[in-house]
Amino acid sequence: MSRAFVNEERFEQAGDDIVERPISEHPNYVTPTGALELQTLEESLLAQLDTLKDTTEDTFGKDKIAEIERDLRYVRARLDSAILVDPKTQSHETVLFGATVEVKDGEGAQHTFHVVGEDEADATINKVSWVSPLAKALLGQKIGDTVTWQRPVGDITLEILDIHYES
């Protein structure tokens, strides 16, 4: 292969261009499940790192090591700043962090949302971050209250049907 097609700088600078993951400006509230997920992720990253460090000599492996080390720094920062909130200690009359909220929209369809920490949020399973517009609309409300969820595609009115907290 011609030397014109080899990027020597790329091989010398493996891992130098990894961008740090941004840390949220908000308090890092976590549920017990969210804390466990972060601890499990830390253990998984450490295991991956050990495996790669023992077996990798190539540039692409070094890039992967740099990515894992970056992710590990992020996870450890989140664990260090975690504020554990036990849902069992929350008022069951009001939507607070850790609540599972059952709502009905204007068309009569029912939905269930779980208000969790930023790292635990997963819209595909209706876990919403406590700083999301939906959670902000729900927080502090009671059963029977009606809230407006402001969305870019149009606002939705939700009636709170039930509030409960899982352990």
C-alpha positions in Angstrom: 0.0 0.0 0.0 1.2 3.5 -0.8 2.3 5.6 2.2 -0.1 8.3 0.9 -3.0 6.3 2.3 -1.6 5.9 5.8 -2.6 8.4 8.4 0.4 8.2 10.7 -1.0 10.9 13.0 -4.0 8.7 13.6 -1.9 5.9 14.8 0.2 8.1 17.1 -2.8 9.9 18.7 -5.1 7.0 19.5 -7.6 8.1 22.1 -6.6 11.8 22.1 -9.8 13.0 20.4 -12.3 11.4 22.8 -14.7 14.0 24.0 -15.8 13.9 27.6 -19.5 13.1 28.3 -21.2 16.2 29.7 -22.3 16.1 33.4 -25.8 17.5 34.0 -26.1 20.8 36.0 -29.1 19.4 37.9 -28.9 17.5 41.2 -28.3 13.8 40.6 -31.3 12.3 42.2 -31.4 8.5 41.8 -33.8 5.8 42.7 -32.4 2.6 44.3 -32.8 0.9 40.9 -31.0 3.8 39.2 -28.1 3.6 41.7 -27.9 -0.2 41.1 -27.8 0.3 37.3 -24.9 2.8 37.7 -23.0 0.4 39.9 -23.6 -2.4 37.5 -22.5 -0.3 34.5 -19.3 0.7 36.4 -18.5 -3.0 37.0 -19.2 -3.9 33.4 -17.0 -1.1 32.1 -14.2 -2.2 34.5 -14.5 -5.8 33.1 -14.4 -4.6 29.5 -11.4 -2.4 30.3 -9.5 -5.3 31.9 -10.2 -7.5 28.9 -9.1 -5.0 26.4 -6.0 -3.9 28.2 -4.8 -7.5 28.3 -5.5 -8.3 24.7 -5.3 -5.1 22.7 -2.2 -3.6 21.1 -3.7 -2.1 18.0 -4.8 1.5 17.5 -8.5 0.7 17.3 -8.3 -1.2 20.5 -6.6 1.8 22.1 -9.5 4.0 20.9 -12.0 1.6 22.5 -10.0 1.7 25.7 -10.1 5.5 25.7 -13.9 5.4 25.2 -14.4 3.0 28.0 -12.1 5.1 30.3 -14.1 8.2 29.4 -17.4 6.4 30.1 -16.0 5.1 33.4 -15.1 8.7 34.5 -18.7 9.7 33.7 -20.2 6.8 35.6 -18.0 7.4 38.6 -18.8 11.1 38.7 -22.5 10.3 38.6 -22.1 7.7 41.4 -20.1 10.3 43.5 -22.8 12.9 43.0 -25.8 10.6 43.5 -28.5 11.6 45.9 -30.4 8.5 46.7 -34.2 9.0 47.1 -36.1 6.0 48.5 -39.6 6.1 47.0 -41.0 4.4 50.1 -40.3 7.6 52.0 -42.3 9.8 49.6 -45.8 11.1 50.2 -48.2 8.9 48.4 -50.7 11.8 47.9 -48.4 13.9 45.7 -46.3 13.2 42.6 -42.7 13.4 43.7 -39.4 11.9 42.5 -39.7 8.1 42.2 -43.5 8.2 41.7 -45.3 5.9 39.2 -48.2 8.0 37.9 -51.2 6.8 36.0 -52.8 9.4 33.8 -55.6 9.7 31.2 -55.2 11.9 28.2 -58.0 14.0 26.5 -59.0 11.0 24.3 -59.4 8.7 27.2 -56.2 6.7 26.7 -54.4 5.7 29.9 -50.7 5.9 30.3 -48.3 5.1 33.1 -45.0 7.1 33.7 -42.3 6.6 36.3 -40.4 9.7 37.4 -36.7 8.8 37.7 -33.2 10.3 37.6 -31.6 11.5 34.4 -29.4 8.4 33.9 -32.3 6.0 34.5 -34.7 7.7 32.1 -35.8 5.6 29.2 -38.8 6.8 27.2 -39.3 3.3 25.6 -40.4 2.0 29.0 -42.0 5.2 30.2 -39.3 6.1 32.6 -39.1 9.9 32.4 -36.4 12.1 33.8 -37.5 14.4 36.7 -36.2 17.4 34.7 -38.3 16.5 31.6 -41.3 18.7 30.6 -43.6 15.8 31.4 -42.2 15.2 34.9 -42.2 19.0 35.5 -45.9 19.1 34.7 -46.7 16.2 37.0 -44.4 17.0 40.0 -46.3 18.3 43.0 -49.8 17.3 41.6 -52.4 15.1 43.3 -54.9 12.5 42.2 -57.7 14.2 40.2 -55.5 17.1 39.1 -55.3 18.0 35.5 -52.0 19.1 34.0 -50.8 20.3 30.6 -47.8 18.5 29.1 -46.2 21.0 26.8 -44.7 19.2 23.8 -43.2 20.5 20.6 -45.9 18.6 18.6 -48.7 20.0 20.6 -49.8 20.2 24.2 -51.7 17.3 25.9 -54.0 17.6 28.9 -53.5 14.7 31.4 -55.7 13.8 34.4 -53.8 12.1 37.2 -55.7 8.9 38.1 -53.2 7.2 40.5 -49.9 7.8 42.3 -47.9 5.0 43.8 -44.3 4.3 44.7 -42.5 1.0 44.1 -39.8 -0.1 46.4 
